[in-house]
Amino acid sequence: MEPLSWGAIFAGMFTQLIPVWVALIATFTLSIVYKRRLGLYGKLFDSTIGMIGFALVMFWVFVAIFGAMDLILTHDPLSQVSGMKNKGPGTPLRGAEEGDYAYYLLGGDNLARDIFSRVMSGATIVILIAPLATLFAYMVGITLGLPAGYYGGRFDTLLSFVANLVLAFPVILLFYLLVTPEIVNTGLPQYMAIVLFFFPLVFFAILIHTRLKQQPQKNVIWLCAFLIPLTIMYIVTINAPGTKIDVLGPVDFFDPAAGILVVFVSVVFVNSPTVFRIVRGLTLDIKQRDYVLAAQTRGEGAWYIMLWEILPNARGPLIVDFCLRIGYTTILLGTLGFFGLGLPPESPDWGSTINEGRKLLSIYLHPALPPALALLSLVLGLNLLADGLREESLRD
C-alpha cells in the first residue's frame, strides 16, 4: 500500500475522532439551549473567548474518556511493530492482519510505536491527574485557608509560615526531590498521601454537618453517603502492596500504576500553599462584609459562616484560578515526563513522548510535534476558559 496523503491523514484522524465530535456537538447544543438555567456555566456561552477555551478543553476531556474506553485508538500505545521505527505520518502498517488499522496516522516513534495512539492515550493520563490533583489541592487550601483568614492570630501565623516555607523552594527542584527513587523508597510520598488525602474527608464532613446539623436524621444519611465511599477510597489509595504501608494485602482492589501516586501527591503538595494563600486573602477581605456580620449576629457557627457565607462569595476568583492552575499542573506534568521523573518510562504521557521525540528532532519532527501541540492546545484552552469565566464572573 502507498503512504497516505496529508488530506487522507487528516480525514482518517477526523473519522477516528467521530465519538469526540458527537459528544462535543451534544454538549454545546444542550448547554446553549439551557444556558439561562445554568448560572455562571451558562453565561460562559455568551463569551466567544470562553466558548473557544471550553471547546478546546472539552475536546481533550472527551479524547481522554473515549481513549480510556479504547474507542478512538488505532493501535496499542505500548505495542511495537517491526519495520515501523521512525516512519513518517500515513505509513502503511507492515504485515497488517484483518481487523488491524492499516496505517500509522501520525507515524512511528523511535521504538516503532504509533504516535497517534500515544497522544490520544496520553490525554487520559493528563486529564486524570491534573484536574483531580488540583481539586485535592483546593480542598487542602480551603480547609486550612478559611480558618487561617477567619480566626487570624497564631494559627494564621503558623500556617502562613509553613506555606511560605514550601513556596520558597523552586517548584521543579521540589518536584525532583519528591519523585526521585531514593525519596520514594523511604515511603515519604505515601506518608504525605495519608495527610493530604485526609483533607477531602474533613472538608465534606464539615460541609455537610454545618449545613444539616439542625436535621439530625438527614445529616447522618448524607454523612454516611459521602464519607463511607470516600473513606474506602482513601484507604485503598494510600495502601500499596509491597511497601511500608500495606495493611490490606490481597483485599486491596485499587492499585495505581507505578509513579502515579507519587506524581499526584507531589502536585497536591506543591499547589496547596498557593491555594491556601489565595483563600486566606479572600477570607480576610470578605469576613468584614455585612452579610458575614449578620450571620454572626444570628449566632451561626464559625465553620458555617466560613463554608456557606464566605466561600460562595469567593467562588469567582477561585474558579478562575482553578482553571489556570490545571494549566500550570498540566505543564508541570509535561515537565516531569520530559525529565523522566515519576511516571514509568514507557508511559504515553505527553512529556515522556516529547522527550523521546526530541532526541531525533533534527531528523524527524513527527514524533515530538503532535504531543507538543496537544499540550499547547490544552493549556491554551484552559487559559481562554479562565478568561471567559473571569469576564462573566465580573458581570455576575
Beta strands, then each sheet from edge to edge (+ up, - down):
strand 1: 91-92
strand 2: 103-104
sheet 1: 1+ 2-
end
